[in-house]
Amino acid sequence: MKKLLIFALCLVLLCPLAGCAERGDETENNASALDENGNLLLHDFESWDELNCLTGGEYFGKYVLNDDPAYVRTGAKSLALTPTGYGLATSADPYLVVQPSKVNEAYKDFSSVKKVQFDIFNANEENKEIEVSFFYGTATAALETPRLKYTLAAGKWTKIIYNNDTENFDLVYNLKDLREIRIYFENVAVMEEEAKHYYLDNFEIAYSEEALPTANIALEENEFCTFEKEYQEFITYTSGYGPYTDYEAVLSLNKDPIYASEGSRSLKVYCPHGVTQDNSWIMFRFSDKLVKAADFAKYQEGYSFVFDVYNDSSVSMRIELDFFAGDRGTYAMNFYAEPGKWTEVRVALSDINAKLPPPKVEEGEEQPPTACELIEGIACIWGEFPGDSTADDRVYYYDNFRFEANA
């Protein structure tokens, strides 16, 4: 994840520092009451205290309250933003962080949230683009939902709506653990102290009165993941060990049948180059809910776990396939995919049971579960590799994860 840089505002020094928890109590009784449409007004930016609930990342710049009515949507004030950034061509975009849980701990539960919406005024002379995403907790870390891009017309207010796709987000993210909401701006690296390029107002969370859909995993016989079903676009996520975040894989759904071993879709894994060989380890991992639904115990006798991988790079690298079996440990197998060809990877499930045997028990005691019965996660992992440019990056396509009867 990108490093958060929390900036102290010089104007905060001119007023008492108030905690968000205190404002949360006030909000609980007043502004946080749902309106007739089920909307919670999280921030109306009428109070300095609200700024303590915000942070910035990647040298965000400046955010202060504005009382010029020309740039207020409702009420008497709005939030004036001057995002800048580091300004280098390779620099990440600066972003504003909104954390509902800082207003009230209960607001981290997004399981009944339909969407987040806010008004933003673009005071620049040209149209601008922003991106919005959520960060949810997961089984391993806080992960980002897909960033959505929005165009802001010059000199106008724009209503931004980011829908909480509960059915697909629930595959990987913990909907009861919303960590933060990010708004990304362009990286310009010009600190104009008096210029307010954007104004933000009426930041709302919209709740649903009815239960929202959650993960719906449907599997055919012997299927694990083919990437042909719509929900399977959201079934994987990235993680890693060590200082891996700068070299994190980019996952996307490929719809070019040339790069599909079966059907017309596959998982594209873009692997950026790093600096030092094996200084960090990068992985993509399948939804733990999918692993549970696949029921490895059902196939542990006489079946193998099989998938196809295409190496669209000029070199091959060692990739480790890991099966995480809780306290029993991890079964790891290395494989290599030859450049320009499809490679079949196959693991006999009986080998996993043999490699991770259950502890011995006394006669008459209940037999502990097998390793396959304990499998809770699956990942493909590779080491950081050095390079000089994007020409050294590597691309792999994965497809047709399945169970096959042994010959």
C-alpha positions as CSV (number, residue, x, y, z in Angstrom):
1,M,0.0,0.0,0.0
2,K,1.1,3.5,-0.6
3,K,2.8,5.3,2.4
4,L,0.5,7.7,4.2
5,L,2.0,11.1,4.8
6,I,0.0,12.9,7.5
7,F,0.4,16.7,7.3
8,A,-0.2,19.1,10.1
9,L,-2.0,22.2,8.8
10,C,-0.6,25.5,9.9
11,L,-4.1,26.8,10.5
12,V,-4.7,24.1,13.0
13,L,-2.2,25.7,15.2
14,L,-4.5,28.7,15.5
15,C,-7.4,26.7,16.9
16,P,-7.7,24.0,19.6
17,L,-7.0,20.5,18.5
18,A,-10.3,18.6,18.8
19,G,-10.5,14.8,18.6
20,C,-12.8,13.2,16.1
21,A,-14.2,11.0,18.8
22,E,-15.7,14.1,20.5
23,R,-17.2,15.2,17.2
24,G,-18.5,11.7,16.7
25,D,-20.6,12.0,19.8
26,E,-22.0,15.3,18.5
27,T,-22.6,13.7,15.1
28,E,-24.3,10.7,16.7
29,N,-27.0,13.1,18.0
30,N,-27.3,15.6,15.2
31,A,-25.7,15.5,11.7
32,S,-25.3,11.7,11.5
33,A,-29.0,11.1,11.6
34,L,-30.1,9.5,8.4
35,D,-32.3,11.7,6.1
36,E,-35.4,10.4,4.4
37,N,-33.2,8.8,1.7
38,G,-31.1,6.9,4.1
39,N,-28.1,9.2,3.7
40,L,-25.7,10.0,6.5
41,L,-24.0,13.4,6.3
42,L,-20.5,12.4,7.4
43,H,-18.9,15.8,6.7
44,D,-20.5,19.1,5.8
45,F,-17.2,20.9,6.5
46,E,-18.8,23.5,8.8
47,S,-16.4,22.9,11.7
48,W,-12.6,23.0,12.1
49,D,-12.9,19.7,14.1
50,E,-13.7,17.9,10.9
51,L,-10.2,18.5,9.5
52,N,-8.8,16.3,12.2
53,C,-10.7,13.4,10.6
54,L,-8.8,13.9,7.3
55,T,-5.3,13.0,6.2
56,G,-3.3,13.4,3.0
57,G,-0.9,11.1,1.2
58,E,1.9,11.4,-1.4
59,Y,2.7,15.0,-0.4
60,F,-1.0,16.0,-0.8
61,G,-0.6,19.7,-0.2
62,K,-3.2,21.8,1.7
63,Y,-6.8,21.6,2.8
64,V,-8.6,24.3,4.8
65,L,-12.1,25.5,5.4
66,N,-13.6,27.9,2.9
67,D,-16.3,30.5,3.7
68,D,-16.6,32.1,0.3
69,P,-20.2,31.4,-0.6
70,A,-19.3,31.2,-4.3
71,Y,-17.7,27.8,-3.5
72,V,-20.2,26.4,-1.0
73,R,-22.8,23.9,-2.1
74,T,-24.9,24.0,1.1
75,G,-24.4,25.6,4.5
76,A,-21.8,28.3,5.2
77,K,-18.6,26.5,4.5
78,S,-16.8,23.9,2.4
79,L,-13.4,22.3,2.2
80,A,-10.8,24.1,0.0
81,L,-8.2,21.7,-1.5
82,T,-4.8,22.5,-3.1
83,P,-3.4,19.1,-4.0
84,T,0.1,19.1,-5.4
85,G,2.3,16.0,-5.2
86,Y,6.0,15.4,-5.7
87,G,5.9,16.4,-9.3
88,L,8.2,13.7,-10.8
89,A,7.1,11.7,-13.8
90,T,7.3,8.6,-11.7
91,S,5.6,10.1,-8.6
92,A,2.3,8.7,-7.3
93,D,-0.7,10.9,-7.4
94,P,-1.5,12.8,-4.2
95,Y,-4.7,11.8,-2.4
96,L,-7.1,12.9,0.3
97,V,-8.1,10.3,2.9
98,V,-11.5,10.3,4.5
99,Q,-11.9,7.9,7.5
100,P,-15.5,7.4,8.6
101,S,-14.4,5.4,11.7
102,K,-12.7,8.6,13.0
103,V,-16.1,10.2,13.2
104,N,-17.7,7.2,14.8
105,E,-16.3,3.7,15.1
106,A,-19.6,2.2,14.0
107,Y,-19.2,3.8,10.6
108,K,-16.4,1.4,9.6
109,D,-19.2,-1.2,8.9
110,F,-20.0,-0.8,5.2
111,S,-22.0,-4.0,4.9
112,S,-25.3,-2.1,4.5
113,V,-23.8,0.9,2.6
114,K,-24.9,1.4,-1.0
115,K,-22.6,4.2,-2.0
116,V,-20.6,7.2,-1.0
117,Q,-21.2,10.5,-2.6
118,F,-19.9,14.1,-2.4
119,D,-20.0,17.4,-4.3
120,I,-16.7,18.8,-5.7
121,F,-16.1,22.1,-7.5
122,N,-13.3,22.3,-10.0
123,A,-12.0,25.9,-9.8
124,N,-9.4,25.3,-12.5
125,E,-9.7,26.7,-16.0
126,E,-9.7,23.3,-17.6
127,N,-11.5,20.0,-17.0
128,K,-9.7,17.7,-14.5
129,E,-9.9,14.0,-13.5
130,I,-10.0,12.4,-10.1
131,E,-10.1,8.8,-9.0
132,V,-11.9,7.3,-6.0
133,S,-11.5,4.0,-4.1
134,F,-12.1,2.3,-0.8
135,F,-9.6,0.5,1.4
136,Y,-11.1,-2.5,3.2
137,G,-9.5,-4.9,5.6
138,T,-9.0,-8.5,4.4
139,A,-7.6,-11.8,5.6
140,T,-4.1,-10.5,5.1
141,A,-4.0,-6.7,4.9
142,A,-5.9,-3.5,3.9
143,L,-6.6,-3.7,0.2
144,E,-7.8,-1.2,-2.3
145,T,-11.0,-1.6,-4.4
146,P,-10.9,-0.7,-8.1
147,R,-10.2,3.0,-8.6
148,L,-12.9,4.7,-10.6
149,K,-12.1,7.8,-12.7
150,Y,-14.4,10.9,-12.8
151,T,-14.1,14.0,-15.0
152,L,-14.7,17.3,-13.4
153,A,-16.0,20.1,-15.7
154,A,-14.1,23.4,-15.3
155,G,-15.9,26.0,-13.1
156,K,-18.7,23.6,-12.1
157,W,-19.9,21.4,-9.3
158,T,-19.9,17.7,-9.9
159,K,-21.7,15.0,-7.9
160,I,-19.4,12.1,-7.4
161,I,-20.9,8.7,-6.6
162,Y,-18.8,5.6,-5.8
163,N,-21.0,2.5,-5.5
164,N,-20.2,-0.1,-2.9
165,D,-20.3,-3.3,-5.0
166,T,-21.1,-5.5,-2.0
167,E,-21.7,-8.7,-4.0
168,N,-18.2,-8.6,-5.6
169,F,-16.3,-6.8,-2.9
170,D,-17.4,-9.4,-0.4
171,L,-15.4,-12.0,-2.3
172,V,-12.2,-10.6,-0.9
173,Y,-12.8,-7.6,1.3
174,N,-14.3,-7.5,4.8
175,L,-17.3,-5.2,4.4
176,K,-17.4,-4.6,8.1
177,D,-13.9,-3.2,8.1
178,L,-13.8,-0.1,5.9
179,R,-10.5,1.6,6.6
180,E,-10.6,4.6,4.5
181,I,-11.9,6.3,1.3
182,R,-9.3,7.9,-1.0
183,I,-9.7,10.7,-3.5
184,Y,-6.8,10.9,-6.0
185,F,-5.7,14.1,-7.8
186,E,-3.2,14.8,-10.5
187,N,0.5,15.1,-9.6
188,V,1.4,18.7,-10.4
189,A,4.1,19.7,-7.7
190,V,3.1,23.4,-7.7
191,M,2.5,24.7,-4.2
192,E,0.3,27.7,-4.7
193,E,-0.5,28.8,-1.1
194,E,-3.5,30.9,-2.0
195,A,-5.0,29.0,-4.9
196,K,-7.8,26.6,-4.1
197,H,-8.1,24.3,-7.0
198,Y,-11.0,22.3,-5.7
199,Y,-13.8,22.6,-3.1
200,L,-15.5,19.7,-1.4
201,D,-18.9,19.7,0.3
202,N,-21.6,17.3,1.5
203,F,-19.7,14.1,2.0
204,E,-22.4,11.4,2.5
205,I,-22.7,7.7,3.1
206,A,-25.9,6.2,1.7
207,Y,-27.4,3.2,3.6
208,S,-29.8,0.6,2.3
209,E,-32.9,-0.4,4.3
210,E,-32.8,-3.9,2.7
211,A,-30.0,-6.5,2.9
212,L,-27.4,-5.9,0.2
213,P,-26.2,-8.9,-2.0
214,T,-23.0,-10.6,-0.8
215,A,-20.6,-13.1,-2.5
216,N,-22.3,-15.7,-4.7
217,I,-19.8,-18.3,-5.7
218,A,-21.1,-20.8,-8.2
219,L,-18.8,-23.7,-9.3
220,E,-19.3,-26.4,-11.8
221,E,-18.1,-29.9,-11.1
222,N,-14.2,-30.0,-10.9
223,E,-14.1,-26.2,-11.4
224,F,-12.0,-23.9,-9.2
225,C,-11.7,-20.8,-11.4
226,T,-12.0,-20.3,-15.1
227,F,-12.4,-16.5,-15.2
228,E,-15.4,-16.9,-17.5
229,K,-17.9,-16.0,-14.9
230,E,-18.5,-12.4,-14.1
231,Y,-17.8,-12.6,-10.3
232,Q,-14.4,-14.2,-11.1
233,E,-13.0,-10.8,-12.2
234,F,-12.9,-10.0,-8.5
235,I,-11.7,-13.3,-7.1
236,T,-8.0,-12.5,-6.8
237,Y,-5.9,-9.9,-5.0
238,T,-2.3,-9.0,-4.5
239,S,-0.1,-9.2,-1.4
240,G,3.5,-9.9,-0.5
241,Y,6.3,-10.0,2.0
242,G,9.0,-7.5,2.7
243,P,9.1,-4.0,0.9
244,Y,7.1,-5.2,-2.0
245,T,4.5,-2.5,-2.5
246,D,6.5,-0.5,-5.1
247,Y,6.7,-3.7,-7.2
248,E,3.1,-5.0,-6.6
249,A,1.5,-7.0,-9.4
250,V,-1.3,-5.5,-11.4
251,L,-4.1,-7.9,-11.9
252,S,-6.7,-7.6,-14.6
253,L,-9.2,-9.7,-16.5
254,N,-8.0,-10.5,-20.0
255,K,-10.7,-10.8,-22.6
256,D,-8.5,-11.6,-25.6
257,P,-9.0,-15.4,-26.4
258,I,-5.4,-15.5,-27.7
259,Y,-4.3,-15.5,-24.1
260,A,-6.9,-17.9,-22.8
261,S,-6.1,-21.7,-22.7
262,E,-9.9,-22.4,-22.6
263,G,-12.8,-20.1,-23.3
264,S,-12.1,-16.4,-23.9
265,R,-10.9,-15.0,-20.6
266,S,-8.0,-15.4,-18.3
267,L,-6.2,-13.6,-15.5
268,K,-3.5,-11.2,-16.7
269,V,-0.7,-10.7,-14.1
270,Y,1.6,-7.7,-14.8
271,C,4.9,-8.0,-12.8
272,P,6.9,-4.7,-12.5
273,H,10.6,-5.0,-12.2
274,G,12.3,-4.1,-8.9
275,V,15.9,-3.3,-7.8
276,T,17.4,-6.2,-5.9
277,Q,16.8,-9.9,-6.6
278,D,14.5,-11.5,-4.0
279,N,14.6,-8.5,-1.7
280,S,10.9,-8.8,-1.5
281,W,8.3,-11.3,-2.5
282,I,5.1,-10.5,-4.5
283,M,2.0,-12.7,-4.8
284,F,-1.5,-12.9,-6.1
285,R,-3.9,-14.8,-4.0
286,F,-7.4,-16.3,-4.5
287,S,-10.3,-15.3,-2.4
288,D,-10.4,-17.4,0.8
289,K,-14.2,-17.8,0.3
290,L,-13.5,-19.4,-3.1
291,V,-11.1,-21.8,-1.5
292,K,-13.6,-22.8,1.1
293,A,-16.4,-23.2,-1.5
294,A,-14.2,-25.4,-3.7
295,D,-14.0,-28.0,-0.9
296,F,-10.5,-29.5,-1.4
297,A,-11.4,-32.4,0.9
298,K,-13.9,-33.6,-1.8
299,Y,-11.0,-34.1,-4.3
300,Q,-8.2,-35.2,-2.0
301,E,-8.5,-38.8,-3.1
302,G,-7.3,-39.4,-6.6
303,Y,-7.3,-35.8,-7.9
304,S,-4.8,-33.1,-8.8
305,F,-5.1,-29.4,-8.7
306,V,-4.3,-28.1,-12.2
307,F,-4.0,-24.8,-14.1
308,D,-2.4,-23.3,-17.2
309,V,0.0,-20.4,-17.4
310,Y,1.3,-18.5,-20.4
311,N,4.6,-16.5,-20.1
312,D,4.4,-13.5,-22.4
313,S,7.9,-12.4,-21.5
314,S,11.3,-13.1,-22.9
315,V,12.6,-14.8,-19.7
316,S,11.3,-17.3,-17.3
317,M,11.4,-17.0,-13.5
318,R,10.7,-19.3,-10.6
319,I,7.2,-19.0,-9.3
320,E,6.1,-20.7,-6.1
321,L,2.6,-22.2,-5.8
322,D,1.5,-22.2,-2.1
323,F,-1.3,-23.9,-0.3
324,F,-1.9,-22.5,3.1
325,A,-3.2,-25.1,5.5
326,G,-3.5,-23.2,8.7
327,D,-1.5,-24.5,11.7
328,R,-0.5,-27.5,9.6
329,G,1.8,-25.3,7.5
330,T,2.3,-24.4,3.9
331,Y,2.7,-26.8,0.9
332,A,5.0,-25.1,-1.6
333,M,5.9,-26.2,-5.2
334,N,8.1,-24.3,-7.7
335,F,7.3,-24.1,-11.4
336,Y,8.7,-22.3,-14.4
337,A,6.7,-21.2,-17.5
338,E,8.7,-21.2,-20.8
339,P,8.5,-17.9,-22.7
340,G,5.9,-17.8,-25.4
341,K,4.2,-21.0,-24.5
342,W,1.4,-22.4,-22.3
343,T,2.6,-24.5,-19.4
344,E,0.4,-26.9,-17.4
345,V,1.0,-26.9,-13.6
346,R,-0.2,-29.9,-11.7
347,V,-0.2,-30.8,-8.0
348,A,-1.5,-34.2,-6.7
349,L,-3.6,-33.4,-3.6
350,S,-2.4,-36.6,-2.1
351,D,1.1,-35.1,-2.1
352,I,-0.2,-32.2,0.0
353,N,-1.6,-34.6,2.6
354,A,1.6,-36.6,2.6
355,K,3.9,-33.5,3.0
356,L,1.7,-32.1,5.8
357,P,0.6,-35.1,7.8
358,P,-1.6,-34.8,10.8
359,P,-0.1,-35.2,14.3
360,K,-0.1,-38.7,15.7
361,V,-3.0,-39.4,18.2
362,E,-3.5,-42.1,20.7
363,E,-5.6,-45.1,19.9
364,G,-9.2,-44.3,20.3
365,E,-8.8,-40.6,19.9
366,E,-10.5,-38.7,17.0
367,Q,-8.4,-38.5,13.9
368,P,-7.4,-34.9,13.1
369,P,-8.3,-33.4,9.7
370,T,-6.1,-33.9,6.6
371,A,-4.1,-31.0,5.2
372,C,-6.5,-30.7,2.2
373,E,-9.4,-30.3,4.7
374,L,-7.5,-27.4,6.3
375,I,-6.5,-25.5,3.1
376,E,-7.7,-21.9,3.5
377,G,-5.6,-20.0,1.0
378,I,-3.8,-20.4,-2.4
379,A,-1.2,-18.0,-3.9
380,C,1.4,-17.7,-6.6
381,I,4.5,-16.0,-5.3
382,W,7.7,-14.8,-7.0
383,G,10.8,-12.8,-5.9
384,E,11.5,-9.2,-6.7
385,F,13.7,-9.0,-9.9
386,P,15.9,-6.1,-11.0
387,G,15.5,-4.1,-14.1
388,D,16.1,-0.7,-15.7
389,S,12.9,0.1,-17.5
390,T,9.4,-1.1,-18.2
391,A,10.9,-3.3,-20.9
392,D,12.2,-5.5,-18.1
393,D,8.7,-6.0,-16.6
394,R,7.1,-9.4,-17.1
395,V,3.5,-10.5,-18.0
396,Y,1.9,-13.8,-17.3
397,Y,-1.6,-15.2,-18.1
398,Y,-3.3,-17.8,-15.8
399,D,-6.3,-19.8,-16.8
400,N,-8.5,-22.8,-16.1
401,F,-7.8,-23.6,-12.5
402,R,-9.4,-27.0,-12.0
403,F,-9.5,-30.4,-10.4
404,E,-8.6,-33.4,-12.6
405,A,-8.7,-37.1,-11.8
406,N,-5.3,-38.7,-11.8
407,A,-4.5,-41.1,-14.6
